[in-house]
């Protein structure tokens, strides 16, 4: 739980950061992938940048292995802070959010042009959930 808490704190610290499609630097802006990469890096872990992804992808299966490489496992139990939730935000459009406090999510909101903490429930169907595996 210690790693998940640090991951959530790092994500919450990024609330207010400017949104930028394909953004990977909090100084210039983050998209949803950049948010997860940046928050995870703050915990001392790495998530490879999923080269080749587009705003719309018919499938994201080829990139899901990156989650395992970064120390996440598929989550099937109840939602916990630090879970990465992948939703289908539109036709062939996937979006990543980080579960924060009970029933709230940190994500890079394209419409609001910034990273926000949004209360649940989520308005999109969930594709998958990933939980950070604790390390000593």
C-alpha positions, -999 to 999 in steps of 0.1 A, spaced: 0 0 0 30 23 6 39 24 -31 2 30 -41 0 59 -16 31 75 -30 17 71 -65 -16 87 -56 2 116 -38 24 122 -69 -7 122 -91 -26 146 -68 5 169 -68 0 173 -106 -36 185 -103 -37 218 -122 -9 210 -146 -17 220 -182 -31 194 -206 -11 188 -237 -17 158 -261 14 135 -260 27 157 -231 54 141 -209 67 171 -190 47 188 -162 63 221 -171 48 221 -206 18 198 -202 7 162 -197 -18 139 -213 -33 109 -195 -3 87 -204 21 114 -194 3 118 -160 7 81 -152 44 81 -164 52 112 -144 35 101 -112 50 66 -114 85 81 -120 81 101 -88 78 68 -69 111 56 -84 95 33 -110 94 36 -148 67 31 -174 79 29 -209 63 55 -232 39 36 -255 54 47 -288 29 48 -317 -3 53 -298 -27 77 -313 -57 97 -300 -79 69 -313 -67 33 -314 -89 3 -324 -70 -18 -298 -46 -10 -270 -37 -46 -263 -1 -42 -277 6 -16 -250 -10 -33 -220 22 -54 -214 39 -21 -205 18 -20 -174 32 -54 -162 67 -42 -170 61 -12 -148 50 -32 -118 12 -33 -123 -10 -64 -123 -46 -66 -135 -70 -57 -107 -102 -76 -103 -111 -68 -66 -127 -36 -55 -112 -3 -66 -83 9 -44 -64 42 -44 -35 40 -69 -54 18 -93 -49 29 -130 -83 27 -147 -84 25 -184 -118 36 -198 -133 39 -233 -139 76 -235 -152 76 -271 -151 55 -302 -117 38 -302 -105 64 -277 -90 51 -245 -82 72 -214 -62 65 -182 -72 77 -148 -56 72 -114 -79 62 -85 -74 87 -57 -95 91 -26 -127 71 -23 -146 75 -55 -124 102 -70 -100 100 -100 -70 121 -111 -67 125 -149 -56 148 -177 -89 163 -189 -86 174 -225 -118 195 -224 -108 214 -193 -72 216 -205 -56 205 -172 -51 177 -148 -81 174 -125 -94 153 -96 -129 142 -106 -154 126 -83 -169 93 -94 -187 75 -107 -169 75 -140 -190 84 -170 -172 60 -193 -172 22 -196 -141 6 -179 -118 -13 -202 -94 -26 -175 -79 -18 -141 -43 -22 -130 -29 -23 -95 6 -14 -85 24 -44 -70 41 -35 -37 79 -36 -35 100 -37 -4 
